[in-house]
Amino acid sequence: MPSVADLKIKLFADGAEKKSMLELYANPLIQGFTTNPTLMRKANIADYQAFALDTLAAIPDRPVSFEVFADDFSEMERQATLIDSWGPNVYVKIPVTNMQRESACPLINKLSHRGVKVNVTAILTLEQVREVVCALEGGAPSYVSVFAGRIADTGVDPVPMMAETVRIARRHPGMEVIWASPRELLNVFQADSIGCHVITATPDVLKKLALVGKDLAEYSLETVRMFGDDAARSGFSL
């Protein structure tokens, strides 16, 4: 059976709900945090900077990634510079392209070599991986965030691409590969087995860590009891 204690990969929590983030911060298994504009909108965040500074005051000693939201590269750079100033544990998320499919790699290179810790996000192809790694080479510590879950959503097994990404990044100290958007807890063990440095997961996925190593026969019985209890509560009759 798998064991959480044997994991070498770092677990990062993905979300923007302060209560949940603080609960996960109290868990020593959670070594970092990421968020994005979609998660912040879902959490009804109205003031981006106030939310970020409040989060960093509560979580000062683990990496936290905040994303730019501009589509123009000049404005992206301005936002990235501001976000970077918020704290030494901040990583700035830059999408691999803008909405016109123009590569963000020139900006990524500029920021990284200026000392900004960049988390390059929304990567889904090996071509993008190679371009991003080239842009980050020799720069500040960085994350290469590949959306393995979205790759899997298209019916493609993400493991071979993730393994190749790890192989490419291994030659560049200071670069870490993130398995992003996992769909199930099994992905944590898949990512660990191929040497991914980090996996980001939502609280719904992370809470399943408590199931790791559970006796499957006992789990079967619990499932049967759940069906029976729900049928009784519903008052079904035939």
CYANA upper distance limits for C-alpha pairs under 8 A (distance plus 0.5 A):
  1 MET  CA    212 VAL  CA      8.47
  1 MET  CA    213 GLY  CA      6.04
  2 PRO  CA      6 ASP  CA      8.36
  2 PRO  CA    189 PHE  CA      8.45
  2 PRO  CA    212 VAL  CA      7.08
  2 PRO  CA    213 GLY  CA      6.45
  3 SER  CA      7 LEU  CA      7.63
  3 SER  CA    212 VAL  CA      6.94
  3 SER  CA    213 GLY  CA      6.77
  4 VAL  CA    209 LEU  CA      7.91
  4 VAL  CA    212 VAL  CA      7.39
  7 LEU  CA    189 PHE  CA      8.04
  7 LEU  CA    192 ASP  CA      7.03
  8 LYS  CA    192 ASP  CA      6.90
  8 LYS  CA    197 HIS  CA      8.40
  9 ILE  CA    188 VAL  CA      8.45
  9 ILE  CA    191 ALA  CA      8.04
  9 ILE  CA    192 ASP  CA      5.78
  9 ILE  CA    195 GLY  CA      7.87
  9 ILE  CA    196 CYS  CA      6.91
  9 ILE  CA    197 HIS  CA      5.72
  9 ILE  CA    198 VAL  CA      5.95
  9 ILE  CA    199 ILE  CA      7.55
 10 LYS  CA     29 LEU  CA      8.40
 10 LYS  CA     30 ILE  CA      7.86
 10 LYS  CA     31 GLN  CA      6.65
 10 LYS  CA     32 GLY  CA      8.43
 10 LYS  CA    197 HIS  CA      6.64
 10 LYS  CA    198 VAL  CA      5.10
 10 LYS  CA    199 ILE  CA      6.87
 11 LEU  CA     29 LEU  CA      7.13
 11 LEU  CA     30 ILE  CA      5.67
 11 LEU  CA     31 GLN  CA      6.26
 11 LEU  CA     32 GLY  CA      7.39
 11 LEU  CA    198 VAL  CA      6.48
 11 LEU  CA    199 ILE  CA      5.90
 11 LEU  CA    200 THR  CA      6.66
 11 LEU  CA    201 ALA  CA      8.03
 12 PHE  CA     30 ILE  CA      6.11
 12 PHE  CA     31 GLN  CA      6.17
 12 PHE  CA     32 GLY  CA      4.97
 12 PHE  CA     33 PHE  CA      5.51
 12 PHE  CA     34 THR  CA      7.39
 12 PHE  CA    198 VAL  CA      7.39
 12 PHE  CA    199 ILE  CA      6.53
 12 PHE  CA    200 THR  CA      5.05
 12 PHE  CA    201 ALA  CA      6.88
 13 ALA  CA     21 MET  CA      7.96
 13 ALA  CA     24 LEU  CA      7.87
 13 ALA  CA     30 ILE  CA      7.20
 13 ALA  CA     32 GLY  CA      6.92
 13 ALA  CA     33 PHE  CA      5.27
 13 ALA  CA     34 THR  CA      6.75
 13 ALA  CA    200 THR  CA      6.06
 13 ALA  CA    201 ALA  CA      5.75
 13 ALA  CA    202 THR  CA      6.26
 13 ALA  CA    203 PRO  CA      7.14
 13 ALA  CA    206 LEU  CA      8.15
 14 ASP  CA     33 PHE  CA      6.37
 14 ASP  CA     34 THR  CA      5.31
 14 ASP  CA     35 THR  CA      6.02
 14 ASP  CA    200 THR  CA      6.27
 14 ASP  CA    201 ALA  CA      5.75
 14 ASP  CA    202 THR  CA      5.29
 14 ASP  CA    203 PRO  CA      7.71
 15 GLY  CA     21 MET  CA      7.74
 15 GLY  CA     33 PHE  CA      8.18
 15 GLY  CA     34 THR  CA      7.05
 15 GLY  CA     35 THR  CA      5.67
 15 GLY  CA     36 ASN  CA      8.22
 15 GLY  CA     39 LEU  CA      6.32
 15 GLY  CA     40 MET  CA      8.01
 15 GLY  CA    202 THR  CA      6.68
 15 GLY  CA    203 PRO  CA      8.03
 16 ALA  CA     21 MET  CA      7.66
 16 ALA  CA     35 THR  CA      6.47
 16 ALA  CA     36 ASN  CA      8.44
 16 ALA  CA     39 LEU  CA      6.29
 16 ALA  CA     40 MET  CA      5.81
 16 ALA  CA     43 ALA  CA      6.49
 17 GLU  CA     21 MET  CA      6.62
 17 GLU  CA     40 MET  CA      8.41
 17 GLU  CA     43 ALA  CA      6.32
 18 LYS  CA     22 LEU  CA      6.61
 18 LYS  CA     55 THR  CA      7.73
 19 LYS  CA     23 GLU  CA      6.79
 20 SER  CA     24 LEU  CA      6.71
 20 SER  CA    203 PRO  CA      7.88
 21 MET  CA     25 TYR  CA      6.51
 21 MET  CA     33 PHE  CA      8.46
 22 LEU  CA     26 ALA  CA      6.92
 22 LEU  CA     58 ALA  CA      8.09
 22 LEU  CA     59 ILE  CA      8.43
 23 GLU  CA     27 ASN  CA      7.52
 24 LEU  CA     30 ILE  CA      6.87
 25 TYR  CA     30 ILE  CA      6.94
 25 TYR  CA     31 GLN  CA      8.46
 25 TYR  CA     59 ILE  CA      7.77
 31 GLN  CA     62 ARG  CA      6.65
 31 GLN  CA     63 PRO  CA      8.00
 32 GLY  CA     62 ARG  CA      5.63
 32 GLY  CA     63 PRO  CA      5.38
 32 GLY  CA     64 VAL  CA      6.43
 33 PHE  CA     62 ARG  CA      7.98
 33 PHE  CA     63 PRO  CA      6.76
 33 PHE  CA     64 VAL  CA      5.18
 33 PHE  CA     65 SER  CA      6.90
 33 PHE  CA    200 THR  CA      8.24
 34 THR  CA     64 VAL  CA      6.03
 34 THR  CA     65 SER  CA      5.10
 34 THR  CA     66 PHE  CA      7.16
 34 THR  CA    200 THR  CA      7.77
 35 THR  CA     39 LEU  CA      6.82
 35 THR  CA     40 MET  CA      7.63
 35 THR  CA     64 VAL  CA      8.47
 35 THR  CA     65 SER  CA      6.69
 35 THR  CA     66 PHE  CA      6.35
 35 THR  CA     67 GLU  CA      7.70
 36 ASN  CA     40 MET  CA      6.71
 36 ASN  CA     66 PHE  CA      6.84
 36 ASN  CA     67 GLU  CA      6.03
 37 PRO  CA     41 ARG  CA      6.54
 37 PRO  CA     67 GLU  CA      7.47
 37 PRO  CA     69 PHE  CA      7.54
 38 THR  CA     42 LYS  CA      6.71
 39 LEU  CA     43 ALA  CA      6.73
 40 MET  CA     44 ASN  CA      6.78
 40 MET  CA     45 ILE  CA      5.81
 41 ARG  CA     45 ILE  CA      6.25
 41 ARG  CA     46 ALA  CA      8.35
 45 ILE  CA     51 PHE  CA      7.57
 47 ASP  CA     51 PHE  CA      6.66
 48 TYR  CA     52 ALA  CA      6.71
 49 GLN  CA     53 LEU  CA      6.55
 50 ALA  CA     54 ASP  CA      6.51
 51 PHE  CA     55 THR  CA      6.58
 52 ALA  CA     56 LEU  CA      6.67
 52 ALA  CA     66 PHE  CA      8.16
 53 LEU  CA     57 ALA  CA      6.62
 53 LEU  CA     86 TRP  CA      7.44
 54 ASP  CA     58 ALA  CA      6.96
 55 THR  CA     59 ILE  CA      6.45
 56 LEU  CA     60 PRO  CA      5.71
 56 LEU  CA     64 VAL  CA      8.25
 56 LEU  CA     86 TRP  CA      8.48
 56 LEU  CA     87 GLY  CA      7.93
 60 PRO  CA     87 GLY  CA      8.48
 60 PRO  CA     89 ASN  CA      7.39
 61 ASP  CA     89 ASN  CA      7.05
 62 ARG  CA     89 ASN  CA      6.64
 63 PRO  CA     89 ASN  CA      5.21
 63 PRO  CA     90 VAL  CA      6.35
 63 PRO  CA     91 TYR  CA      7.32
 64 VAL  CA     89 ASN  CA      6.73
 64 VAL  CA     90 VAL  CA      5.65
 64 VAL  CA     91 TYR  CA      6.55
 65 SER  CA     90 VAL  CA      6.29
 65 SER  CA     91 TYR  CA      5.03
 65 SER  CA     92 VAL  CA      6.16
 65 SER  CA     93 LYS  CA      6.64
 65 SER  CA    119 ASN  CA      7.61
 66 PHE  CA     83 ILE  CA      7.74
 66 PHE  CA     90 VAL  CA      7.83
 66 PHE  CA     91 TYR  CA      7.02
 66 PHE  CA     92 VAL  CA      5.90
 66 PHE  CA     93 LYS  CA      6.17
 67 GLU  CA     92 VAL  CA      6.22
 67 GLU  CA     93 LYS  CA      4.67
 67 GLU  CA     94 ILE  CA      6.71
 68 VAL  CA     76 MET  CA      6.58
 68 VAL  CA     79 GLN  CA      6.50
 68 VAL  CA     80 ALA  CA      6.73
 68 VAL  CA     92 VAL  CA      7.69
 68 VAL  CA     93 LYS  CA      6.78
 68 VAL  CA     94 ILE  CA      6.72
 69 PHE  CA     76 MET  CA      7.68
 70 ALA  CA     75 GLU  CA      6.47
 70 ALA  CA     76 MET  CA      5.73
 70 ALA  CA     79 GLN  CA      8.24
 71 ASP  CA     75 GLU  CA      7.94
 71 ASP  CA     76 MET  CA      7.22
 71 ASP  CA     98 ASN  CA      5.98
 71 ASP  CA     99 MET  CA      7.02
 72 ASP  CA     76 MET  CA      6.57
 72 ASP  CA     98 ASN  CA      8.01
 73 PHE  CA     77 GLU  CA      6.59
 73 PHE  CA    104 ALA  CA      8.00
 73 PHE  CA    107 LEU  CA      7.56
 74 SER  CA     78 ARG  CA      6.94
 75 GLU  CA     79 GLN  CA      6.65
 76 MET  CA     80 ALA  CA      6.46
 77 GLU  CA     81 THR  CA      6.62
 77 GLU  CA    107 LEU  CA      7.64
 77 GLU  CA    111 LEU  CA      8.14
 78 ARG  CA     82 LEU  CA      6.88
 79 GLN  CA     83 ILE  CA      6.59
 80 ALA  CA     84 ASP  CA      6.49
 80 ALA  CA     92 VAL  CA      6.59
 81 THR  CA     85 SER  CA      6.94
 81 THR  CA    116 VAL  CA      8.18
 82 LEU  CA     86 TRP  CA      7.50
 83 ILE  CA     90 VAL  CA      8.02
 83 ILE  CA     92 VAL  CA      7.09
 84 ASP  CA     88 PRO  CA      8.22
 84 ASP  CA     90 VAL  CA      6.59
 84 ASP  CA     91 TYR  CA      7.39
 84 ASP  CA     92 VAL  CA      6.89
 84 ASP  CA    116 VAL  CA      6.88
 84 ASP  CA    117 LYS  CA      8.08
 86 TRP  CA     90 VAL  CA      7.42
 90 VAL  CA    117 LYS  CA      7.72
 91 TYR  CA    116 VAL  CA      8.05
 91 TYR  CA    117 LYS  CA      5.47
 91 TYR  CA    118 VAL  CA      5.85
 91 TYR  CA    119 ASN  CA      6.45
 91 TYR  CA    142 SER  CA      8.23
 92 VAL  CA    116 VAL  CA      7.93
 92 VAL  CA    117 LYS  CA      6.75
 92 VAL  CA    118 VAL  CA      5.32
 92 VAL  CA    119 ASN  CA      6.12
 93 LYS  CA    118 VAL  CA      6.41
 93 LYS  CA    119 ASN  CA      4.96
 93 LYS  CA    120 VAL  CA      6.09
 93 LYS  CA    121 THR  CA      6.69
 94 ILE  CA    104 ALA  CA      8.11
 94 ILE  CA    108 ILE  CA      7.83
 94 ILE  CA    118 VAL  CA      7.40
 94 ILE  CA    119 ASN  CA      6.72
 94 ILE  CA    120 VAL  CA      5.47
 94 ILE  CA    121 THR  CA      6.42
 95 PRO  CA    104 ALA  CA      7.49
 95 PRO  CA    120 VAL  CA      6.24
 95 PRO  CA    121 THR  CA      5.22
 95 PRO  CA    122 ALA  CA      6.22
 95 PRO  CA    123 ILE  CA      8.29
 96 VAL  CA    103 SER  CA      6.74
 96 VAL  CA    104 ALA  CA      5.89
 96 VAL  CA    105 CYS  CA      7.47
 96 VAL  CA    120 VAL  CA      6.52
 96 VAL  CA    121 THR  CA      6.41
 96 VAL  CA    122 ALA  CA      6.59
 96 VAL  CA    123 ILE  CA      6.63
 96 VAL  CA    128 GLN  CA      7.84
 96 VAL  CA    132 VAL  CA      8.09
 97 THR  CA    101 ARG  CA      5.78
 97 THR  CA    102 GLU  CA      5.73
 97 THR  CA    103 SER  CA      4.92
 97 THR  CA    104 ALA  CA      5.38
 97 THR  CA    105 CYS  CA      8.35
 98 ASN  CA    102 GLU  CA      6.05
 98 ASN  CA    103 SER  CA      7.28
 98 ASN  CA    104 ALA  CA      7.23
104 ALA  CA    108 ILE  CA      6.58
105 CYS  CA    109 ASN  CA      6.44
105 CYS  CA    131 GLU  CA      7.47
105 CYS  CA    132 VAL  CA      6.60
105 CYS  CA    135 ALA  CA      6.23
106 PRO  CA    110 LYS  CA      6.74
106 PRO  CA    135 ALA  CA      7.51
107 LEU  CA    111 LEU  CA      6.58
108 ILE  CA    112 SER  CA      6.47
108 ILE  CA    118 VAL  CA      7.76
108 ILE  CA    120 VAL  CA      8.33
108 ILE  CA    132 VAL  CA      8.29
108 ILE  CA    135 ALA  CA      6.83
108 ILE  CA    136 LEU  CA      7.37
109 ASN  CA    113 HIS  CA      6.56
109 ASN  CA    135 ALA  CA      5.09
109 ASN  CA    136 LEU  CA      6.09
109 ASN  CA    139 GLY  CA      7.99
110 LYS  CA    114 ARG  CA      6.67
111 LEU  CA    115 GLY  CA      7.03
111 LEU  CA    116 VAL  CA      5.84
111 LEU  CA    117 LYS  CA      8.39
111 LEU  CA    118 VAL  CA      7.97
112 SER  CA    116 VAL  CA      5.45
112 SER  CA    117 LYS  CA      6.65
112 SER  CA    118 VAL  CA      6.78
112 SER  CA    136 LEU  CA      6.69
112 SER  CA    139 GLY  CA      5.32
112 SER  CA    140 ALA  CA      5.66
112 SER  CA    141 PRO  CA      8.38
112 SER  CA    142 SER  CA      8.30
113 HIS  CA    136 LEU  CA      8.20
113 HIS  CA    138 GLY  CA      7.64
113 HIS  CA    139 GLY  CA      4.91
113 HIS  CA    140 ALA  CA      6.74
114 ARG  CA    139 GLY  CA      8.06
114 ARG  CA    140 ALA  CA      8.22
115 GLY  CA    139 GLY  CA      7.25
115 GLY  CA    140 ALA  CA      5.59
116 VAL  CA    140 ALA  CA      6.71
117 LYS  CA    140 ALA  CA      6.00
117 LYS  CA    141 PRO  CA      5.97
117 LYS  CA    142 SER  CA      5.90
118 VAL  CA    140 ALA  CA      8.15
118 VAL  CA    141 PRO  CA      7.80
118 VAL  CA    142 SER  CA      5.49
118 VAL  CA    143 TYR  CA      6.91
119 ASN  CA    142 SER  CA      6.18
119 ASN  CA    143 TYR  CA      4.98
119 ASN  CA    144 VAL  CA      6.66
119 ASN  CA    145 SER  CA      7.23
120 VAL  CA    132 VAL  CA      8.04
120 VAL  CA    142 SER  CA      8.36
120 VAL  CA    143 TYR  CA      6.68
120 VAL  CA    144 VAL  CA      5.83
120 VAL  CA    145 SER  CA      6.25
121 THR  CA    144 VAL  CA      7.44
121 THR  CA    145 SER  CA      5.47
121 THR  CA    146 VAL  CA      7.31
121 THR  CA    147 PHE  CA      8.36
122 ALA  CA    145 SER  CA      7.28
122 ALA  CA    146 VAL  CA      6.88
122 ALA  CA    147 PHE  CA      6.54
123 ILE  CA    128 GLN  CA      6.78
123 ILE  CA    129 VAL  CA      7.36
123 ILE  CA    144 VAL  CA      8.39
123 ILE  CA    145 SER  CA      6.74
123 ILE  CA    146 VAL  CA      5.18
123 ILE  CA    147 PHE  CA      6.48
124 LEU  CA    128 GLN  CA      7.62
124 LEU  CA    146 VAL  CA      6.34
124 LEU  CA    147 PHE  CA      6.35
124 LEU  CA    148 ALA  CA      7.85
124 LEU  CA    150 ARG  CA      8.30
124 LEU  CA    151 ILE  CA      7.15
125 THR  CA    129 VAL  CA      6.95
125 THR  CA    161 MET  CA      8.50
126 LEU  CA    130 ARG  CA      6.72
126 LEU  CA    161 MET  CA      7.36
126 LEU  CA    165 THR  CA      7.70
127 GLU  CA    131 GLU  CA      6.85
128 GLN  CA    132 VAL  CA      6.55
129 VAL  CA    133 VAL  CA      6.56
129 VAL  CA    144 VAL  CA      7.97
129 VAL  CA    165 THR  CA      7.21
130 ARG  CA    134 CYS  CA      6.68
130 ARG  CA    168 ILE  CA      8.06
131 GLU  CA    135 ALA  CA      6.76
132 VAL  CA    136 LEU  CA      6.65
132 VAL  CA    144 VAL  CA      7.99
133 VAL  CA    137 GLU  CA      6.44
133 VAL  CA    144 VAL  CA      8.09
133 VAL  CA    168 ILE  CA      8.36
133 VAL  CA    169 ALA  CA      7.21
136 LEU  CA    140 ALA  CA      8.13
136 LEU  CA    142 SER  CA      7.83
136 LEU  CA    175 MET  CA      8.35
137 GLU  CA    172 HIS  CA      6.97
138 GLY  CA    172 HIS  CA      8.30
140 ALA  CA    174 GLY  CA      7.54
141 PRO  CA    174 GLY  CA      5.09
141 PRO  CA    175 MET  CA      6.41
142 SER  CA    174 GLY  CA      6.81
142 SER  CA    175 MET  CA      5.49
142 SER  CA    176 GLU  CA      6.82
143 TYR  CA    175 MET  CA      6.26
143 TYR  CA    176 GLU  CA      5.36
143 TYR  CA    177 VAL  CA      6.26
143 TYR  CA    178 ILE  CA      7.02
144 VAL  CA    175 MET  CA      7.55
144 VAL  CA    176 GLU  CA      6.61
144 VAL  CA    177 VAL  CA      5.32
144 VAL  CA    178 ILE  CA      6.39
145 SER  CA    177 VAL  CA      6.53
145 SER  CA    178 ILE  CA      5.03
145 SER  CA    179 TRP  CA      6.85
145 SER  CA    180 ALA  CA      6.57
146 VAL  CA    162 MET  CA      8.06
146 VAL  CA    177 VAL  CA      7.99
146 VAL  CA    178 ILE  CA      6.60
146 VAL  CA    179 TRP  CA      6.15
146 VAL  CA    180 ALA  CA      6.13
147 PHE  CA    151 ILE  CA      7.01
147 PHE  CA    179 TRP  CA      6.88
147 PHE  CA    180 ALA  CA      5.05
147 PHE  CA    181 SER  CA      6.10
147 PHE  CA    182 PRO  CA      8.42
148 ALA  CA    152 ALA  CA      6.73
148 ALA  CA    158 PRO  CA      5.95
148 ALA  CA    159 VAL  CA      8.39
148 ALA  CA    162 MET  CA      7.85
148 ALA  CA    179 TRP  CA      6.40
148 ALA  CA    180 ALA  CA      6.26
148 ALA  CA    181 SER  CA      6.83
148 ALA  CA    182 PRO  CA      7.13
149 GLY  CA    153 ASP  CA      6.72
149 GLY  CA    158 PRO  CA      8.12
149 GLY  CA    180 ALA  CA      7.13
149 GLY  CA    181 SER  CA      5.28
149 GLY  CA    182 PRO  CA      5.25
149 GLY  CA    183 ARG  CA      6.28
150 ARG  CA    154 THR  CA      7.28
150 ARG  CA    181 SER  CA      7.37
151 ILE  CA    155 GLY  CA      7.72
151 ILE  CA    156 VAL  CA      6.39
151 ILE  CA    157 ASP  CA      7.68
151 ILE  CA    158 PRO  CA      6.38
152 ALA  CA    156 VAL  CA      5.51
152 ALA  CA    157 ASP  CA      6.09
152 ALA  CA    158 PRO  CA      6.35
158 PRO  CA    162 MET  CA      6.57
159 VAL  CA    163 ALA  CA      6.52
159 VAL  CA    190 GLN  CA      7.91
159 VAL  CA    191 ALA  CA      8.24
159 VAL  CA    194 ILE  CA      8.48
160 PRO  CA    164 GLU  CA      6.74
161 MET  CA    165 THR  CA      6.63
162 MET  CA    166 VAL  CA      6.76
162 MET  CA    179 TRP  CA      7.92
162 MET  CA    191 ALA  CA      8.34
162 MET  CA    194 ILE  CA      8.21
162 MET  CA    196 CYS  CA      8.20
163 ALA  CA    167 ARG  CA      6.79
163 ALA  CA    194 ILE  CA      6.10
163 ALA  CA    195 GLY  CA      7.99
163 ALA  CA    196 CYS  CA      8.27
164 GLU  CA    168 ILE  CA      6.68
165 THR  CA    169 ALA  CA      6.61
165 THR  CA    177 VAL  CA      7.77
166 VAL  CA    170 ARG  CA      6.39
166 VAL  CA    177 VAL  CA      6.76
166 VAL  CA    194 ILE  CA      8.08
166 VAL  CA    195 GLY  CA      7.15
166 VAL  CA    196 CYS  CA      6.66
167 ARG  CA    171 ARG  CA      7.88
168 ILE  CA    172 HIS  CA      8.44
169 ALA  CA    173 PRO  CA      8.43
169 ALA  CA    175 MET  CA      6.78
169 ALA  CA    176 GLU  CA      7.55
169 ALA  CA    177 VAL  CA      7.63
170 ARG  CA    175 MET  CA      8.14
176 GLU  CA    196 CYS  CA      8.15
176 GLU  CA    197 HIS  CA      6.14
176 GLU  CA    198 VAL  CA      7.75
177 VAL  CA    196 CYS  CA      6.12
177 VAL  CA    197 HIS  CA      5.94
177 VAL  CA    198 VAL  CA      6.78
178 ILE  CA    196 CYS  CA      6.95
178 ILE  CA    197 HIS  CA      6.78
178 ILE  CA    198 VAL  CA      5.14
178 ILE  CA    199 ILE  CA      5.79
178 ILE  CA    200 THR  CA      7.49
179 TRP  CA    191 ALA  CA      7.08
179 TRP  CA    196 CYS  CA      7.28
179 TRP  CA    198 VAL  CA      6.79
179 TRP  CA    199 ILE  CA      5.14
179 TRP  CA    200 THR  CA      7.03
180 ALA  CA    199 ILE  CA      6.43
180 ALA  CA    200 THR  CA      5.78
180 ALA  CA    201 ALA  CA      7.68
181 SER  CA    200 THR  CA      7.06
181 SER  CA    201 ALA  CA      6.78
182 PRO  CA    187 ASN  CA      6.47
182 PRO  CA    188 VAL  CA      8.21
182 PRO  CA    199 ILE  CA      8.26
182 PRO  CA    200 THR  CA      7.76
182 PRO  CA    201 ALA  CA      6.59
182 PRO  CA    205 VAL  CA      8.49
183 ARG  CA    187 ASN  CA      7.63
183 ARG  CA    205 VAL  CA      7.95
184 GLU  CA    188 VAL  CA      8.38
184 GLU  CA    205 VAL  CA      6.64
185 LEU  CA    189 PHE  CA      7.95
185 LEU  CA    205 VAL  CA      6.43
185 LEU  CA    206 LEU  CA      7.77
185 LEU  CA    208 LYS  CA      7.10
185 LEU  CA    209 LEU  CA      7.74
186 LEU  CA    190 GLN  CA      6.85
187 ASN  CA    191 ALA  CA      6.41
188 VAL  CA    192 ASP  CA      6.63
188 VAL  CA    199 ILE  CA      7.16
189 PHE  CA    193 SER  CA      6.54
190 GLN  CA    194 ILE  CA      7.18
191 ALA  CA    195 GLY  CA      7.00
191 ALA  CA    196 CYS  CA      5.83
191 ALA  CA    199 ILE  CA      7.64
192 ASP  CA    196 CYS  CA      6.19
192 ASP  CA    197 HIS  CA      8.12
201 ALA  CA    205 VAL  CA      6.53
201 ALA  CA    206 LEU  CA      6.79
202 THR  CA    206 LEU  CA      6.79
203 PRO  CA    207 LYS  CA      6.43
204 ASP  CA    208 LYS  CA      7.66
205 VAL  CA    209 LEU  CA      8.18
208 LYS  CA    212 VAL  CA      7.77
214 LYS  CA    218 GLU  CA      8.31
214 LYS  CA    219 TYR  CA      7.64
215 ASP  CA    219 TYR  CA      6.73
216 LEU  CA    220 SER  CA      6.53
217 ALA  CA    221 LEU  CA      6.93
218 GLU  CA    222 GLU  CA      6.79
219 TYR  CA    223 THR  CA      6.71
220 SER  CA    224 VAL  CA      6.85
221 LEU  CA    225 ARG  CA      6.70
222 GLU  CA    226 MET  CA      6.63
223 THR  CA    227 PHE  CA      6.90
224 VAL  CA    228 GLY  CA      6.77
225 ARG  CA    229 ASP  CA      6.48
226 MET  CA    230 ASP  CA      6.58
227 PHE  CA    231 ALA  CA      6.62
228 GLY  CA    232 ALA  CA      6.72
229 ASP  CA    233 ARG  CA      6.65
230 ASP  CA    234 SER  CA      6.59
231 ALA  CA    235 GLY  CA      6.92
231 ALA  CA    236 PHE  CA      6.50
232 ALA  CA    236 PHE  CA      7.16
